[in-house]
Structure formats: C-alpha cells, structure tokens
Amino acid sequence: MKLQHDKVLYLTAGLILCLIAGVLTTPAMGLLLGVIAGIIKEIYDKYNNGTVDVLDSFATTVGALIGFYILYF
C-alpha cells in the first residue's frame, strides 16, 4: 500500500508539533497538542468547504505519537 503524499505531510506536522510543544512543556502536552491540531483541522475543513478525511487526523495523531515516543523514551 502506497502512502498518499498528504498523509505524510500530516504525520510530519503532528511529529513537529509534538516535538516542539513537548520540549517547551511536557511530552504529554506535546502529544495532546498534536491530536487536537488534527481534530481542529478536520473541523475547519468541514465548515469551510474542505474535504473531511478521518485518515488525515489519524496521520497527525500517529505523528504526535512518534514525537511522544521520541521525547518520553
């Protein structure tokens, strides 16, 4: 299965958000920020003529989980 380019971008965004926020606060807060960012992006898409794709939010969350793992362990 080939990853879609936008999913890689969402994963990267979640990772970077988590790493930055996790270094400035705590790894758990970084993870939370990454997850919330993915959800807010999909809500924004829903109400602004975008395409809602739950997998985009999932990819952002996976990126945040990777960042959390890097920071925590």
Secondary structure, 3 states (H helix, E strand, C coil): CCCCHHHHHHHHHHHHHHHHHHHHCCHHHHHHHHHHHHHHHHHHHHHCCCCCCHHHHHHHHHHHHHHHHHHHC
